[in-house]
Amino acid sequence: MLDAEDVRRVALSLPGTVEKQRWGHPTFDVAGRMFVTVPDDQTSFAVKCPRLERSELIAAEPEKFWVPPHEAGSSWVRARLEALEDEGELRDILLDSWRQAAPDSLQAE
């Protein structure tokens, strides 16, 4: 099963990514913009997701994706680590969020 250390390792493998502490837990930025965070319980992670796509994503896979009430107005979605198929799926999710935050110059790498 995947865990918070897998999130850290995959996130840091993406170009220009740095780890920072915010709200007492790890967050990962590219070019000064946060693209993933691992909340306190470390059983899930949050990534950037356009709000229009987020509803469809949650409806399609509610066992995997959700939004806590305090994040309902944001452009973020959470993913349960235990529900992911494998590291490839984790990488795809993190890469999609990274692409939303990264400048074009990094995306060319």
Secondary structure, 3 states (H helix, E strand, C coil): CCCHHHHHHHHHCCCCEEEEEECCEEEEEECCEEEEECCCCCCEEEEECCHHHHHHHHHHCCCCEECCHHHCCCCEEEEEHHHCCCHHHHHHHHHHHHHHHCCHHHHCC
